[in-house]
């Protein structure tokens, strides 16, 4: 019976490793027009964000590609929380 338990634990470990290995690298890459539509920005703004704003991109040949999960994470990092209510401080 101990062998079965060990086998079950080995299966669980292999399942965990399988899940861990399925990272964003299997996620399809977006082309610039797809990302422009997703973010609702112009091509000029997209290039500006890549060059100056650190927007995550992959250069493949002469083109850039983008992974949606990385763009979403980048967007979250850009989030600005609303300022606290200054009118209360003035009173």
C-alpha positions as CSV (number, residue, x, y, z in Angstrom):
1,X,0.0,0.0,0.0
2,X,2.9,2.4,0.7
3,X,3.9,1.9,-2.9
4,X,0.5,3.1,-4.1
5,X,0.7,6.2,-1.8
6,X,4.1,6.9,-3.2
7,X,2.8,6.5,-6.7
8,X,-0.1,8.8,-5.9
9,X,2.4,11.4,-4.6
10,X,4.5,11.0,-7.6
11,X,1.5,11.6,-9.9
12,X,0.6,14.7,-7.9
13,X,4.2,16.0,-8.3
14,X,4.1,15.3,-12.0
15,X,0.7,17.1,-12.3
16,X,2.1,20.1,-10.4
17,X,5.2,20.2,-12.6
18,X,2.9,20.0,-15.7
19,X,0.8,22.9,-14.5
20,X,3.9,24.9,-13.6
21,X,5.4,24.4,-17.0
22,X,2.3,25.7,-18.7
23,X,3.3,29.4,-18.3
24,X,2.6,32.2,-20.6
25,X,5.2,30.9,-23.2
26,X,2.4,28.8,-24.7
27,X,0.1,31.9,-25.0
28,X,-0.2,33.2,-28.6
29,X,1.6,36.4,-29.4
30,X,-0.4,39.4,-30.5
31,X,0.6,41.6,-33.5
32,X,0.6,45.4,-33.3
33,X,-2.8,45.9,-34.8
34,X,-4.4,43.4,-32.3
35,X,-2.7,45.2,-29.4
36,X,-3.7,48.7,-30.8
37,X,-7.3,47.5,-30.9
38,X,-7.1,45.9,-27.4
39,X,-5.6,49.1,-25.8
40,X,-7.5,51.5,-28.2
41,X,-4.4,53.4,-29.0
42,X,-2.6,54.6,-32.2
43,X,0.4,52.9,-33.8
44,X,2.5,56.0,-32.8
45,X,1.4,55.7,-29.1
46,X,2.1,51.9,-29.2
47,X,5.7,52.5,-30.4
48,X,6.1,55.3,-27.9
49,X,5.1,53.0,-25.0
50,X,7.4,50.2,-26.2
51,X,10.3,52.6,-26.5
52,X,9.8,54.9,-23.5
53,X,7.2,53.3,-21.3
54,X,8.6,49.8,-21.0
55,X,5.6,48.0,-22.6
56,X,6.7,44.4,-22.7
57,X,7.4,43.3,-26.3
58,X,9.2,40.6,-28.3
59,X,11.2,41.6,-31.4
60,X,10.9,38.9,-34.0
61,X,12.7,39.9,-37.1
62,X,11.7,43.5,-37.7
63,X,8.3,43.2,-36.0
64,X,7.2,43.3,-32.4
65,X,4.9,40.8,-30.8
66,X,3.1,41.1,-27.5
67,X,1.8,38.6,-24.9
68,X,-1.6,39.6,-23.5
69,X,-0.9,38.3,-20.0
70,X,2.2,40.5,-19.9
71,X,0.4,43.5,-21.2
72,X,-2.3,43.0,-18.6
73,X,0.3,42.8,-15.9
74,X,2.0,45.9,-17.2
75,X,-1.4,47.7,-17.2
76,X,-1.9,46.8,-13.6
77,X,1.5,48.2,-12.7
78,X,0.5,51.5,-14.4
79,X,-2.7,51.8,-12.4
80,X,-3.0,55.1,-10.4
81,X,-5.1,55.0,-7.3
82,X,-7.5,57.9,-7.0
83,X,-6.2,60.7,-4.8
84,X,-7.6,61.0,-1.3
85,X,-10.4,63.5,-0.8
86,X,-8.5,66.8,-0.3
87,X,-11.6,68.8,0.6
88,X,-11.7,67.0,4.0
89,X,-8.1,68.1,4.7
90,X,-8.9,71.7,3.8
91,X,-11.7,71.9,6.5
